[in-house]
Amino acid sequence: MSVQADPLHLTPAELRAGLDGLRAAPADDGVLELIVRRPAVGERESVDEAELDLELGVVGDNWSARGRSGGRPASRRTQVTVMNARAVALVARHPDRRPLAGDQLYVDLDLGGENLPPGTRLAIGEAVLEVTDEPHTGCKKFRERFGLDALEFVNSPDGRALNLRGINTCVVTAGVVRVGDAVRKR
């Protein structure tokens, strides 16, 4: 009996082969490629624009009511999660699976710690976000959706250096963001 590869999940070799493309993300002058709201646990809503609010984060998202993993209360330091669009494209394989990563904004931008250390501000559309020092790591849900190899990849030394699982941010200037907006360091 032969073992067949899971058509939804990449192998470790396939994931590593994508590293050069991930490292080629622009250091500045990125683009907002996808916006996802999570109106309820397990639900995803891709939208073309969203309002970022100082208290609510992404308006229409359940961040403030849901809290964080492990039953911890919501923290302003984890208000809006941002993931590299190239990373989610690699692990999700199909565009319709990208919102399953659970982040709200997906950008074509180098999110690595050297490029975006905590305190860095990102201007997107009318809004400004600030990168926080709260780590954003892959979890059980990420593993269930994209496989153990993808979880280990984003949490590997290379994955952590590039923040492939994403970064946590807070809203410092409220405003509307739209798919296609420029993403610039400030």
C-alpha positions as a Markdown table, in Angstrom:
| # | Residue | x | y | z |
|---|---|---|---|---|
| 1 | Met | 0.0 | 0.0 | 0.0 |
| 2 | Ser | 1.5 | 3.4 | -1.0 |
| 3 | Val | 1.1 | 6.5 | 1.1 |
| 4 | Gln | -0.3 | 9.4 | -0.7 |
| 5 | Ala | 0.5 | 13.0 | 0.1 |
| 6 | Asp | -2.2 | 15.2 | 1.6 |
| 7 | Pro | -3.4 | 17.5 | -1.2 |
| 8 | Leu | -4.0 | 20.3 | 1.2 |
| 9 | His | -0.7 | 20.2 | 3.1 |
| 10 | Leu | 2.8 | 20.8 | 1.8 |
| 11 | Thr | 5.8 | 18.6 | 2.7 |
| 12 | Pro | 8.7 | 20.1 | 4.7 |
| 13 | Ala | 10.8 | 20.1 | 1.5 |
| 14 | Glu | 8.1 | 22.0 | -0.4 |
| 15 | Leu | 7.8 | 24.5 | 2.5 |
| 16 | Arg | 11.6 | 25.1 | 2.6 |
| 17 | Ala | 11.6 | 25.5 | -1.2 |
| 18 | Gly | 9.3 | 28.5 | -0.7 |
| 19 | Leu | 11.7 | 30.4 | 1.6 |
| 20 | Asp | 13.4 | 32.4 | -1.1 |
| 21 | Gly | 10.1 | 33.7 | -2.3 |
| 22 | Leu | 9.2 | 34.7 | 1.3 |
| 23 | Arg | 12.5 | 36.4 | 1.8 |
| 24 | Ala | 11.9 | 38.5 | -1.4 |
| 25 | Ala | 8.9 | 40.3 | 0.2 |
| 26 | Pro | 9.4 | 44.1 | 0.0 |
| 27 | Ala | 11.0 | 45.7 | 3.1 |
| 28 | Asp | 8.8 | 48.8 | 2.6 |
| 29 | Asp | 6.1 | 49.9 | 0.1 |
| 30 | Gly | 4.1 | 46.7 | 0.5 |
| 31 | Val | 0.5 | 46.1 | -0.4 |
| 32 | Leu | -2.6 | 45.0 | 1.6 |
| 33 | Glu | -3.8 | 41.9 | -0.2 |
| 34 | Leu | -6.5 | 40.5 | 1.9 |
| 35 | Ile | -8.8 | 41.6 | 4.8 |
| 36 | Val | -10.6 | 39.0 | 6.9 |
| 37 | Arg | -13.1 | 39.6 | 9.7 |
| 38 | Arg | -14.0 | 36.9 | 12.2 |
| 39 | Pro | -17.6 | 37.7 | 13.2 |
| 40 | Ala | -17.8 | 34.6 | 15.4 |
| 41 | Val | -15.6 | 31.7 | 16.4 |
| 42 | Gly | -14.8 | 29.6 | 13.3 |
| 43 | Glu | -16.4 | 32.1 | 10.9 |
| 44 | Arg | -14.4 | 34.1 | 8.3 |
| 45 | Glu | -15.6 | 37.0 | 6.2 |
| 46 | Ser | -13.3 | 38.3 | 3.4 |
| 47 | Val | -14.0 | 42.0 | 2.7 |
| 48 | Asp | -12.6 | 44.6 | 0.4 |
| 49 | Glu | -12.5 | 47.3 | 3.1 |
| 50 | Ala | -12.6 | 47.5 | 6.8 |
| 51 | Glu | -12.7 | 50.2 | 9.5 |
| 52 | Leu | -9.9 | 50.0 | 12.1 |
| 53 | Asp | -11.0 | 51.4 | 15.4 |
| 54 | Leu | -8.8 | 52.4 | 18.4 |
| 55 | Glu | -10.9 | 50.3 | 20.8 |
| 56 | Leu | -12.5 | 47.5 | 18.6 |
| 57 | Gly | -9.6 | 46.8 | 16.3 |
| 58 | Val | -11.2 | 45.6 | 13.0 |
| 59 | Val | -14.8 | 46.7 | 13.2 |
| 60 | Gly | -17.0 | 43.6 | 12.8 |
| 61 | Asp | -14.3 | 41.2 | 14.1 |
| 62 | Asn | -14.9 | 39.4 | 17.4 |
| 63 | Trp | -11.4 | 40.1 | 18.7 |
| 64 | Ser | -12.5 | 42.0 | 21.8 |
| 65 | Ala | -15.2 | 39.5 | 22.8 |
| 66 | Arg | -13.3 | 36.4 | 21.9 |
| 67 | Gly | -10.1 | 37.1 | 23.8 |
| 68 | Arg | -6.9 | 35.2 | 23.2 |
| 69 | Ser | -6.0 | 31.5 | 23.1 |
| 70 | Gly | -6.0 | 29.7 | 26.5 |
| 71 | Gly | -8.9 | 31.8 | 27.7 |
| 72 | Arg | -6.8 | 34.9 | 28.2 |
| 73 | Pro | -8.6 | 38.2 | 27.9 |
| 74 | Ala | -8.2 | 40.4 | 24.8 |
| 75 | Ser | -5.2 | 42.7 | 24.9 |
| 76 | Arg | -4.8 | 45.8 | 22.9 |
| 77 | Arg | -1.3 | 44.5 | 22.1 |
| 78 | Thr | -3.0 | 41.7 | 20.0 |
| 79 | Gln | -5.7 | 43.9 | 18.6 |
| 80 | Val | -5.0 | 43.3 | 14.9 |
| 81 | Thr | -3.0 | 40.4 | 13.6 |
| 82 | Val | -1.0 | 40.8 | 10.4 |
| 83 | Met | 0.4 | 38.0 | 8.3 |
| 84 | Asn | 2.7 | 37.9 | 5.3 |
| 85 | Ala | 0.5 | 37.3 | 2.2 |
| 86 | Arg | 3.3 | 35.1 | 0.6 |
| 87 | Ala | 3.5 | 32.9 | 3.7 |
| 88 | Val | -0.3 | 32.3 | 3.9 |
| 89 | Ala | -0.3 | 31.6 | 0.1 |
| 90 | Leu | 2.4 | 29.0 | 0.6 |
| 91 | Val | 0.8 | 27.1 | 3.5 |
| 92 | Ala | -2.8 | 27.5 | 2.4 |
| 93 | Arg | -2.2 | 26.3 | -1.2 |
| 94 | His | -5.6 | 27.5 | -2.4 |
| 95 | Pro | -6.8 | 31.1 | -2.2 |
| 96 | Asp | -10.1 | 30.1 | -0.6 |
| 97 | Arg | -8.2 | 28.6 | 2.4 |
| 98 | Arg | -6.1 | 31.7 | 3.2 |
| 99 | Pro | -8.7 | 33.2 | 5.6 |
| 100 | Leu | -8.5 | 30.0 | 7.7 |
| 101 | Ala | -5.1 | 31.2 | 9.1 |
| 102 | Gly | -7.2 | 33.4 | 11.4 |
| 103 | Asp | -5.4 | 36.8 | 10.9 |
| 104 | Gln | -7.2 | 39.9 | 9.8 |
| 105 | Leu | -4.7 | 41.7 | 7.5 |
| 106 | Tyr | -2.5 | 39.9 | 4.9 |
| 107 | Val | 0.2 | 42.1 | 3.4 |
| 108 | Asp | 3.0 | 41.6 | 0.9 |
| 109 | Leu | 5.7 | 43.0 | 3.2 |
| 110 | Asp | 8.7 | 41.7 | 5.1 |
| 111 | Leu | 7.3 | 41.2 | 8.6 |
| 112 | Gly | 10.7 | 39.9 | 10.0 |
| 113 | Gly | 11.8 | 41.3 | 13.3 |
| 114 | Glu | 14.8 | 43.0 | 11.8 |
| 115 | Asn | 12.6 | 44.9 | 9.4 |
| 116 | Leu | 9.7 | 45.6 | 11.7 |
| 117 | Pro | 10.9 | 45.6 | 15.4 |
| 118 | Pro | 8.3 | 46.3 | 18.1 |
| 119 | Gly | 7.3 | 50.0 | 18.0 |
| 120 | Thr | 7.5 | 50.2 | 14.2 |
| 121 | Arg | 4.4 | 51.9 | 12.7 |
| 122 | Leu | 2.7 | 50.8 | 9.6 |
| 123 | Ala | 0.5 | 53.2 | 7.5 |
| 124 | Ile | -2.2 | 51.4 | 5.7 |
| 125 | Gly | -4.9 | 53.4 | 3.9 |
| 126 | Glu | -6.2 | 56.0 | 6.5 |
| 127 | Ala | -5.0 | 53.9 | 9.5 |
| 128 | Val | -1.8 | 53.5 | 11.4 |
| 129 | Leu | -0.8 | 50.3 | 13.3 |
| 130 | Glu | 2.0 | 49.8 | 15.7 |
| 131 | Val | 3.9 | 46.5 | 15.9 |
| 132 | Thr | 3.8 | 45.1 | 19.5 |
| 133 | Asp | 6.2 | 42.8 | 21.2 |
| 134 | Glu | 3.6 | 40.2 | 21.8 |
| 135 | Pro | 4.7 | 37.0 | 19.9 |
| 136 | His | 2.3 | 35.5 | 17.4 |
| 137 | Thr | 2.9 | 31.8 | 17.0 |
| 138 | Gly | 1.2 | 28.9 | 15.3 |
| 139 | Cys | -1.3 | 27.1 | 17.4 |
| 140 | Lys | -3.4 | 23.9 | 17.4 |
| 141 | Lys | -5.9 | 25.4 | 15.0 |
| 142 | Phe | -3.2 | 26.4 | 12.6 |
| 143 | Arg | -1.9 | 22.8 | 12.7 |
| 144 | Glu | -5.4 | 21.4 | 12.1 |
| 145 | Arg | -5.9 | 23.7 | 9.1 |
| 146 | Phe | -2.5 | 23.6 | 7.4 |
| 147 | Gly | -0.7 | 20.5 | 8.9 |
| 148 | Leu | 2.0 | 19.8 | 11.4 |
| 149 | Asp | 4.8 | 20.5 | 8.9 |
| 150 | Ala | 3.4 | 24.0 | 8.2 |
| 151 | Leu | 3.2 | 24.7 | 12.0 |
| 152 | Glu | 6.8 | 23.5 | 12.5 |
| 153 | Phe | 7.9 | 25.6 | 9.5 |
| 154 | Val | 6.4 | 28.9 | 10.7 |
| 155 | Asn | 7.7 | 28.2 | 14.2 |
| 156 | Ser | 11.2 | 27.2 | 13.0 |
| 157 | Pro | 14.2 | 29.5 | 13.5 |
| 158 | Asp | 13.8 | 30.8 | 9.9 |
| 159 | Gly | 10.0 | 31.1 | 10.3 |
| 160 | Arg | 10.3 | 33.0 | 13.6 |
| 161 | Ala | 13.0 | 35.4 | 12.3 |
| 162 | Leu | 10.7 | 36.2 | 9.3 |
| 163 | Asn | 7.6 | 36.2 | 11.6 |
| 164 | Leu | 5.9 | 33.9 | 9.1 |
| 165 | Arg | 3.0 | 33.2 | 11.4 |
| 166 | Gly | 2.5 | 36.9 | 11.6 |
| 167 | Ile | 2.7 | 39.8 | 14.0 |
| 168 | Asn | 0.5 | 41.5 | 16.6 |
| 169 | Thr | -0.3 | 45.1 | 16.2 |
| 170 | Cys | -2.5 | 47.8 | 17.8 |
| 171 | Val | -4.4 | 50.6 | 16.1 |
| 172 | Val | -2.8 | 54.0 | 16.8 |
| 173 | Thr | -4.7 | 56.0 | 14.2 |
| 174 | Ala | -8.2 | 54.9 | 13.3 |
| 175 | Gly | -9.4 | 54.8 | 9.7 |
| 176 | Val | -10.5 | 52.7 | 6.7 |
| 177 | Val | -8.2 | 50.2 | 5.0 |
| 178 | Arg | -8.8 | 48.7 | 1.6 |
| 179 | Val | -7.4 | 45.8 | -0.4 |
| 180 | Gly | -4.8 | 47.2 | -2.6 |
| 181 | Asp | -3.7 | 50.0 | -0.2 |
| 182 | Ala | 0.0 | 50.7 | 0.2 |
| 183 | Val | 1.6 | 49.5 | 3.4 |
| 184 | Arg | 4.5 | 51.7 | 4.5 |
| 185 | Lys | 6.8 | 51.8 | 7.5 |
| 186 | Arg | 6.6 | 55.2 | 9.4 |
